[in-house]
Amino acid sequence: MNHVVLHDVRAGFFLMVSLAMLAFICAVAALSAVMRPVRWAESKPAQF
């Protein structure tokens, strides 16, 4: 294979890996944002 083609394949691979990691981090953050109101619902309302 040509050196330029090999470099492009390696760059594409690292780009896909980094995008997958970013998507995983966003999914974990969205899941924690969805699960957080459950704890707020269990707590007693503030007395004013």
Helices and strands as residue ranges (DSSP letters): H 3-42
